[in-house]
Structures are given as structure tokens and as C-alpha cells.
Amino acid sequence: MDCATESEGMHYEGNCIRPPPEASSILLQVTLGCSHNKCTFCGTYRDKPFRKKDNDIILSDILFAARYMKRQDRVFLMDGDALIIPQKRLMWVLDRIKEHLPWVKRVAAYANVKSIRMKSRQELAELQKNGLGTLYLGVETGDDEIRKKINKGSSAQECLEMGKKVKHAGMELTVTVLLGIAGKERSMDHAHSTGELISAIDPNYVSALTLILIPGTPLWKEYERGDFKLPDEQGLLIEMKEMIVYTNLSNGLFSSNHASNYLPIRAWLPRGKQEALDLIDAALRGEIGLKPEWMRAF
Ligand code: SF4
């Protein structure tokens, strides 16, 4: 029996983020921080030790949403990788969403290679049947040397296997890739290997973000020492262009609409590939204005 009652407001703690497509979703915080929390470029949860939130707090938030969020038909489970919650508890959260928010059509969450690896194929399929329809997976790069350098905690091959596993469970998969993460020197290797990796995963959506260096992160320190050089705007456009050239999806959206990017692109691949490449070429020739630096955000 559920004992919790709805108390005033949602119990959000610390810095909360969600992917752009979840802007209108009910944001339900079920974990704090990220269980990995070691990527050298990421400052999102540096000051937030990882913890799973108590069931009574989660239930209180669901009950609050049941009263005040009747027009929002999607739920996004925060923080960093809600999928890491043990199966039984996660099924319990999905059951409570179904019970108290029956108008919700889809639940989504961030995931990483580790949290997907910890779920069996059958468990992922169970979660999908119970409403967890979408996972967001941070691929960042397909280059193993860079993955190691940024402390991603997994290889490109493992990332491919886990991406496939999510798709096999019938979930929608969005992957994020990070322009600029290889620095100036390895920019083209990163573009090519990342295009190849996302082609092999064949997700429903690819979201390209552009690296913004966050003070205090290990990558920021590398940059300050002169060991990391970010490509300039032109270099980043060329990197995105090369990545798209190497990306072959059966039917997926490649988007660079995130606030961190200089040039927003929405291309359904394969049919929209040439149009996207032409747009980037036009931007490289200076015929299309780029987002000013002050408008960018990570
Ligand atoms: S897995 Fe994601 S949230 Fe966690 S440290 Fe890496 S980039 Fe940040």
C-alpha cells in the first residue's frame, strides 16, 4: 500500500537538466546526479553526489503532478541516469505513474552504457511495456582514444552493443554526440568514427551538441595548460559536416538544434543529407549567420 501523501510542490534538489524535447514533460526527479560523474568535460553534477531518492518523496511528487500537471502527457525521469535504479524499484515508479497519471503517454530517461549493461534484455523489454518509451544515451564520440581521454567509462563497441540493446527492447533511442570534444588535432577522426558509430547503432534521433568548456572541470584545466585546443567556429562546422557525411541512418533525425550549437540543423537521414550538407557549406561561405557566442549555452 502507498503511504505517502502529496506535500507542497515538487522536491527538486540541485541543478536539474533535461533534454530539449522534454521541455513540456513532467520532470520527476528519481535520482540525484550521475552514477558515473567522471567525464572530464561534464560539470553538470560535480557538486551533487549520486543518490537514489526515497520512494515516499517520489510518490509525493507523482501525487503533486496528479493534481497540478494534468495537461502534460509525458514524464521525464531525472537526474543523470535514472535507468540505474534497480528493476523492481523502477517498475514500481512506472506503476505509480500509470496509477496516478493515467493521461501520461510516455516516460523517458537518460541512460549510460553502465546502466543499460546492468539491465537484461528482458528487463528492458518489461520497462518498455510498462511505459518507459525513450532513452537518451550520451555517445559523445566513436573514437576510443578520445573516449578514454574524456573518461567516458566505456568503449565504442560497448556503446554500440548497449544502443542496439535499447532498440531491441522496442524503445526509442536518442543519442547525443559532442562536437569539439576531440580538440583541433583529432577533429576529423572524431567526425568520421562518430558518424560510423551512430550509423551502426542506427538510433531514432541524433542530437549534436557543441562543447562549451566548463570552469573547474578536468578538461577546462587541460585547456588552461594549453593541452586542449577547441576548434574555431569554422572548424566545428566542418566537423559537423564530416560527421553527417559519415552518418547513414535507416530513418533518423540528425539535429543540431541544441542551444550550444552555432548552426541549427534538422535533417531526416538519409533523404535530407544533401540539403544539410548544402546548408553547412552556405554557412561556411558566410551566407548564413551563426549563433552569437553570448546566445550559446550547454
Ligand atoms: S555520464 Fe553524462 S552526466 Fe554523467 S558525467 Fe558523463 S556526461 Fe556527465
Residues whose N, C-alpha, C, O or C-beta is under 5 A from the ligand:
A	BS01	SF4	C34 H36 N37 K38 C39 C42 G80 N112 G138
